[in-house]
Amino acid sequence: MDTRLPDAVREAQARMRKFVEEELVPLEPSLPPFANVLPKEDASRLVQRMRAEGLWALAVPRRFGGGGLGLVGLCALREALGHTTLWSLAPLLGSEPPILLYQANEAQQKEFLLPTLRGERYGCFALTEPGAGSDAASLSLRAEPDGEGHYVLNGTKIFISYADEADYALVFGRVPAQGGSPGGITLFLVDLDTPGVRVVRQIPTMGGARPSEIVFEDCRVPESRIVGEVGKAFELAQHWFDCDRIALQPPIALGAAARCLSLAQRHGVASSVDIAQWALQLDAAREMLYHAAWRADQDLEVRHEAAMCKTLATTTALAAIDQVMQWFGARGYSRELPMERYYRDLRRFTIAAGTVEIQQFIVARGLIRGYTGLGYEEVR
């Protein structure tokens, strides 16, 4: 494997860093400390600038009109985006549609994926339930066929990111076994204005994120909105988890930590040796990240690598940011510098999409089964 980023990826990352430094960082002081949306005029302007700079849909496959930079490219772009505390603002994510839409059929892609890529629609991922968080196999939202070409959804989803901004949701529900069909976990595309769907509340958090609770009460969804096959969505969820654990959280965390270390170096609040020690740890996590992304782009199994990436990158980055805050003392704890918001917003990375403890279990199980992805001989 060539560990160097492809030239196209490096060039795109540089342009994203320029966009972040010129457009987003200057906005940081003007927004409230818990803001997770931009004023409409700013959002519109930023989307137009991203399009003009060729930064829109760069990691989307070329068959859908994107730049085709793959998961490696998405990691590089999001690492650059991590250099601002405004990384999570919804309009910036319009160029990153839910990857499970790539598995949708042609009609579904026309109705959901392509409008999302044009910035006309926005979707959210609805998996977690009050009794099923890290254990996706325990989902209880029921999706029962009504015999008239529809499925009736009843249940609750919770801690769903960006549901308040979304037009539709990718909803995982359990179809009961009947008539010789085993049923099982199934993925539905649901417009959030469908009768029987209610976003009942937003949940305050210690950071800017305000995930939502969504209730489904006799919500009828056409069977044409099923992605893939009935009962086969658990594999789709695992694929999403693998990509999320590689490309969505770790690069943001590493970009944020790199910015904070740069501030510490610029202001001379720590010795070069102390800063170097953290730089070494972040670089190790970064190498692991791009190795995992490269494997994913080669369609290789990455569940073990994804769990390692999420664990190492998020915990190391959060610890580095905390250390930089400590070096700056009272000023680091204040809102004059970005560490306090980074710390609040990135803390959820050790919980969302599977807790760090779950990731450690996945890694341990892989090692017990003889995982040799790092090139070591299997221990016998």
C-alpha positions in Angstrom: 0.0 0.0 0.0 1.2 3.5 -0.9 0.7 5.5 2.3 0.8 8.9 0.4 -2.5 10.5 -0.3 -3.2 10.7 -4.0 -2.5 14.0 -5.6 -6.2 14.7 -6.3 -7.0 14.1 -2.6 -4.2 16.3 -1.4 -5.3 19.1 -3.7 -8.9 18.8 -2.6 -7.9 18.8 1.1 -5.8 22.0 0.6 -8.8 23.7 -1.0 -11.1 22.6 1.8 -8.6 24.0 4.4 -8.5 27.3 2.5 -12.4 27.4 2.5 -12.4 26.6 6.3 -9.9 29.3 7.1 -11.4 32.0 4.9 -15.1 31.3 5.4 -15.8 29.3 8.6 -13.2 30.2 11.2 -14.1 33.9 11.0 -17.8 33.0 11.8 -16.9 31.2 15.0 -17.0 34.2 17.4 -20.3 35.5 16.0 -22.4 32.4 16.7 -23.9 31.4 20.1 -21.9 28.7 22.0 -24.5 26.1 21.4 -25.5 27.0 17.8 -25.8 24.1 15.4 -27.4 25.9 12.5 -26.2 28.9 10.5 -28.4 31.9 9.6 -30.0 31.2 6.3 -28.1 33.8 4.4 -24.8 32.5 5.6 -25.8 28.9 4.9 -26.8 29.8 1.3 -23.6 31.7 0.7 -21.4 28.9 2.0 -23.1 26.3 -0.1 -22.7 28.5 -3.2 -19.0 29.0 -2.3 -18.5 25.2 -1.9 -20.0 24.6 -5.3 -18.0 27.4 -6.9 -14.8 26.0 -5.4 -15.5 22.5 -6.6 -15.9 21.2 -3.0 -19.3 19.7 -3.4 -19.8 15.9 -3.5 -16.1 15.2 -4.0 -16.2 11.9 -2.3 -19.4 10.8 -4.0 -18.9 8.0 -6.7 -18.5 9.3 -10.2 -21.5 7.2 -11.4 -23.7 9.7 -9.4 -21.9 12.7 -10.7 -19.4 13.1 -7.8 -15.7 13.5 -7.7 -15.0 9.8 -6.9 -12.4 10.4 -4.3 -13.7 7.6 -2.1 -13.4 7.1 1.6 -9.8 8.2 1.6 -10.9 11.5 0.0 -13.8 11.9 2.5 -11.4 11.4 5.4 -9.1 14.1 4.0 -11.9 16.5 3.4 -13.4 16.0 6.9 -9.9 16.2 8.5 -9.7 19.7 6.9 -13.2 20.5 8.1 -12.2 19.6 11.6 -10.1 22.7 11.7 -13.2 24.7 12.6 -15.7 24.3 15.5 -18.4 24.8 12.9 -17.7 21.4 11.3 -21.2 20.0 12.3 -23.4 22.7 10.7 -25.9 20.9 8.6 -25.6 22.8 5.3 -22.0 21.8 5.0 -23.0 18.1 5.1 -25.3 18.3 2.0 -22.4 17.1 -0.1 -22.2 13.9 1.9 -25.5 12.0 1.4 -26.2 8.9 3.5 -24.0 6.3 1.9 -26.7 3.7 2.2 -28.5 5.5 -0.6 -25.9 4.1 -2.9 -27.5 0.7 -2.3 -31.0 2.0 -3.2 -32.7 1.1 -6.5 -32.8 3.5 -9.5 -36.2 4.9 -8.6 -35.2 5.5 -5.0 -32.0 7.1 -6.0 -33.9 9.5 -8.3 -36.3 10.4 -5.5 -33.8 10.7 -2.7 -30.1 10.5 -3.6 -30.0 12.8 -6.6 -32.0 15.6 -4.9 -29.7 15.3 -1.9 -26.7 15.7 -4.1 -28.2 18.8 -5.7 -28.7 20.2 -2.2 -32.5 20.1 -2.5 -33.2 17.4 0.1 -31.5 16.3 3.3 -31.7 13.0 5.1 -31.0 11.5 8.5 -30.1 8.0 9.8 -32.7 6.6 12.2 -31.4 3.5 13.9 -31.1 4.1 17.7 -34.0 3.3 19.9 -34.6 3.9 23.7 -33.8 0.2 24.2 -31.4 -0.4 21.4 -28.3 1.8 21.1 -25.0 0.1 20.4 -26.8 -3.2 20.0 -28.5 -2.7 16.7 -29.8 -6.3 16.6 -32.2 -5.4 19.5 -34.4 -3.0 17.4 -38.1 -3.1 18.3 -39.7 -0.6 15.9 -42.3 -2.8 14.2 -43.0 -2.7 10.4 -46.0 -4.8 9.6 -47.3 -5.4 6.1 -50.9 -4.4 5.7 -51.6 -6.6 2.7 -52.2 -3.6 0.5 -48.6 -2.8 -0.6 -47.7 -0.9 2.5 -45.9 -1.4 5.8 -47.2 0.1 9.0 -44.5 1.5 11.3 -44.9 1.8 15.1 -42.2 2.6 17.5 -39.7 5.3 18.6 -36.3 6.4 17.4 -34.1 8.5 19.7 -30.8 10.5 19.5 -31.3 10.9 15.8 -28.8 13.6 14.5 -30.1 16.3 12.3 -33.7 15.0 12.2 -34.9 18.6 12.8 -33.2 19.6 9.6 -34.0 16.6 7.5 -36.7 16.0 4.8 -36.5 12.2 5.1 -35.1 9.5 7.3 -33.5 6.1 6.7 -35.5 4.1 9.2 -34.6 0.6 10.4 -37.6 -1.5 11.6 -38.3 -5.1 12.4 -40.7 -7.0 10.1 -42.4 -9.9 11.9 -42.0 -13.4 10.5 -45.2 -14.6 8.8 -46.4 -16.8 5.9 -43.1 -18.6 5.6 -41.1 -15.3 5.5 -38.5 -15.0 8.2 -38.9 -11.2 8.4 -36.2 -9.4 10.2 -34.6 -5.9 10.2 -35.5 -3.9 7.2 -34.6 -0.4 5.9 -37.3 2.1 4.9 -37.0 5.5 3.2 -39.6 7.6 5.0 -40.5 11.2 4.3 -40.7 13.0 7.6 -43.9 14.7 6.6 -45.7 11.4 6.2 -48.8 11.1 8.4 -47.9 9.2 11.6 -44.4 10.6 11.9 -43.6 13.1 14.6 -40.3 14.7 15.6 -41.5 15.1 19.2 -38.5 16.8 20.8 -34.9 17.8 20.5 -32.6 16.6 23.3 -30.3 19.1 24.8 -26.7 18.0 25.1 -23.5 19.3 26.6 -22.4 20.4 23.1 -24.1 22.0 20.1 -25.7 18.8 18.9 -29.5 18.6 19.5 -30.5 15.0 18.4 -34.2 14.3 18.1 -36.8 11.8 19.2 -39.0 10.5 16.4 -42.3 8.7 17.1 -44.0 6.5 14.5 -47.7 5.8 15.0 -49.4 3.8 12.3 -47.2 5.3 9.7 -47.9 3.7 6.3 -44.9 3.4 4.0 -45.1 1.9 0.5 -43.2 -1.3 0.0 -41.4 0.5 -2.8 -39.5 2.5 -0.2 -37.7 -0.6 1.1 -34.0 -0.4 0.4 -32.7 -3.8 -0.5 -34.6 -6.9 0.7 -36.9 -7.4 3.6 -35.0 -8.7 6.6 -31.5 -7.9 5.1 -30.9 -4.5 6.5 -28.7 -5.5 9.4 -25.8 -6.0 6.9 -26.5 -2.5 5.5 -26.4 -1.1 9.0 -23.0 -2.8 9.6 -21.7 -1.3 6.4 -22.8 2.2 7.5 -21.3 1.7 10.9 -17.9 0.7 9.4 -17.9 3.8 7.1 -19.0 6.1 9.9 -16.4 4.8 12.3 -13.7 5.4 9.7 -14.7 8.5 7.8 -17.2 10.6 9.8 -15.8 10.9 13.4 -12.1 10.1 13.4 -11.0 12.7 10.8 -13.0 15.5 12.4 -11.5 14.7 15.8 -7.9 14.5 14.3 -8.4 17.8 12.5 -9.7 19.5 15.6 -6.8 18.2 17.8 -4.2 19.3 15.2 -5.6 22.8 15.2 -5.5 22.9 19.0 -1.9 21.7 19.1 -1.0 24.3 16.5 -2.4 27.0 18.7 -0.4 25.7 21.6 2.8 25.8 19.6 2.0 29.3 18.2 1.4 30.7 21.7 4.3 28.9 23.4 2.2 27.5 26.2 4.1 24.2 26.2 7.5 22.9 25.4 8.2 21.5 21.9 8.8 18.1 23.5 5.4 18.0 25.1 3.7 19.1 21.9 5.7 16.5 19.9 4.5 13.7 22.2 0.9 14.5 21.3 1.8 15.0 17.7 3.3 11.5 17.6 0.0 10.0 19.0 -2.1 11.9 16.6 0.0 10.9 13.6 -0.2 7.2 14.6 -4.0 7.5 14.7 -4.0 9.3 11.4 -1.9 6.5 9.7 -4.4 3.9 11.1 -7.3 6.0 9.7 -6.0 6.3 6.2 -5.0 2.6 6.1 -8.5 1.7 7.1 -10.0 4.1 4.5 -7.8 2.6 1.8 -8.9 -0.9 2.7 -12.5 0.2 2.5 -11.9 1.7 -0.9 -10.5 -1.7 -2.0 -13.7 -3.4 -0.8 -11.8 -5.3 1.9 -13.2 -6.3 5.2 -12.7 -3.3 7.6 -14.9 -3.9 10.7 -11.8 -4.6 12.9 -10.0 -1.5 11.5 -13.0 0.7 11.8 -13.4 -0.2 15.5 -9.7 0.6 16.1 -9.9 3.9 14.2 -12.9 5.1 16.1 -11.4 4.1 19.5 -7.8 5.5 18.9 -8.7 8.6 17.0 -11.5 9.9 19.2 -9.9 9.1 22.6 -6.5 10.4 21.6 -7.9 13.6 20.0 -10.1 14.3 23.0 -7.2 13.8 25.4 -5.0 16.1 23.3 -7.7 18.9 23.2 -8.1 18.6 27.0 -4.3 18.9 27.4 -4.1 22.0 25.3 -6.9 23.5 27.3 -4.9 22.8 30.4 -1.8 24.4 29.0 -3.7 27.6 28.2 -5.2 27.7 31.7 -8.1 30.0 32.3 -8.0 31.3 28.7 -8.2 27.7 27.4 -11.3 27.1 29.5 -12.9 30.4 28.1 -14.8 30.8 24.9 -12.0 33.0 23.4 -10.3 29.9 22.1 -11.9 26.9 20.4 -10.9 24.2 22.8 -14.0 24.4 25.1 -16.4 24.0 22.2 -14.3 21.2 20.6 -14.3 19.4 23.9 -18.1 19.7 24.3 -18.9 18.7 20.8 -16.4 15.9 20.3 -17.1 14.2 23.6 -20.1 12.4 21.9 -17.7 10.8 19.5 -16.8 8.3 22.2 -20.5 7.3 22.4 -22.2 7.8 19.0 -22.2 5.0 16.4 -21.1 2.5 19.0 -19.4 3.4 22.3 -15.6 3.0 22.7 -16.3 0.0 25.0 -18.2 -1.7 22.1 -15.3 -0.9 19.8 -12.9 -2.5 22.2 -15.1 -5.6 22.3 -15.1 -5.8 18.5 -11.3 -5.5 18.5 -10.9 -8.2 21.2 -13.3 -10.5 19.4 -11.3 -10.1 16.2 -8.0 -10.9 17.9 -9.5 -14.0 19.4 -10.7 -15.1 16.0 -7.1 -14.7 14.6 -7.2 -11.2 13.1 -4.0 -10.6 11.1 -4.7 -7.4 9.4 -1.7 -5.7 10.9 0.6 -8.2 9.2 1.4 -10.1 12.3 1.4 -13.9 12.3 -1.5 -15.5 14.0 -0.6 -16.4 17.6 -1.2 -20.1 18.2 
